[in-house]
């Protein structure tokens, strides 16, 4: 799952860039930028959770 999160983060970034380039209406731009930032946050959360140890794995 950590690799999936690392792939999702650039997707949100490119979604944000595409919204800024393709949409003329500031309302649509803002909506897609917010969606892109949320996708980046989701990818970051998945990547962080993928790198965390399980509680049972930490015990010797």
C-alpha positions as CSV (number, residue, x, y, z in Angstrom):
1,X,0.0,0.0,0.0
2,X,2.9,2.4,0.6
3,X,3.7,2.3,-3.1
4,X,0.1,3.1,-4.0
5,X,0.2,6.1,-1.8
6,X,3.4,7.3,-3.4
7,X,1.8,7.0,-6.8
8,X,-1.4,8.8,-5.8
9,X,0.5,12.0,-4.5
10,X,1.8,13.0,-8.0
11,X,-1.7,12.3,-9.4
12,X,-3.2,15.0,-7.2
13,X,-0.4,17.4,-8.1
14,X,-1.0,16.9,-11.8
15,X,-4.8,17.2,-11.3
16,X,-4.2,20.6,-9.7
17,X,-1.9,21.7,-12.5
18,X,-4.4,20.5,-15.1
19,X,-7.2,22.4,-13.4
20,X,-5.2,25.6,-13.5
21,X,-4.4,25.3,-17.1
22,X,-7.6,23.9,-18.6
23,X,-10.4,25.8,-16.7
24,X,-11.0,29.5,-17.2
25,X,-13.8,29.8,-14.6
26,X,-12.2,30.5,-11.2
27,X,-15.0,28.5,-9.4
28,X,-14.2,25.4,-11.3
29,X,-10.4,26.0,-10.9
30,X,-10.9,26.3,-7.1
31,X,-13.0,23.2,-6.9
32,X,-10.5,21.1,-8.8
33,X,-7.5,22.5,-6.9
34,X,-9.2,21.5,-3.7
35,X,-9.9,18.1,-5.1
36,X,-6.2,17.8,-6.1
37,X,-5.0,18.8,-2.7
38,X,-7.3,16.3,-1.1
39,X,-6.0,13.5,-3.4
40,X,-2.5,14.5,-2.4
41,X,-3.4,14.3,1.3
42,X,-5.0,10.9,0.8
43,X,-1.9,9.6,-0.9
44,X,0.2,11.0,1.9
45,X,-2.0,9.3,4.5
46,X,-1.8,6.0,2.7
47,X,2.0,6.2,2.3
48,X,2.4,7.1,6.0
49,X,0.1,4.3,7.1
50,X,2.0,1.9,4.8
51,X,5.3,2.7,6.5
52,X,4.0,2.4,10.1
53,X,4.7,-0.7,12.1
54,X,1.9,-2.8,13.4
55,X,1.6,-2.9,17.2
56,X,2.4,-6.6,17.2
57,X,5.5,-6.2,15.1
58,X,7.2,-3.8,17.5
59,X,7.5,-6.4,20.3
60,X,10.6,-8.7,20.4
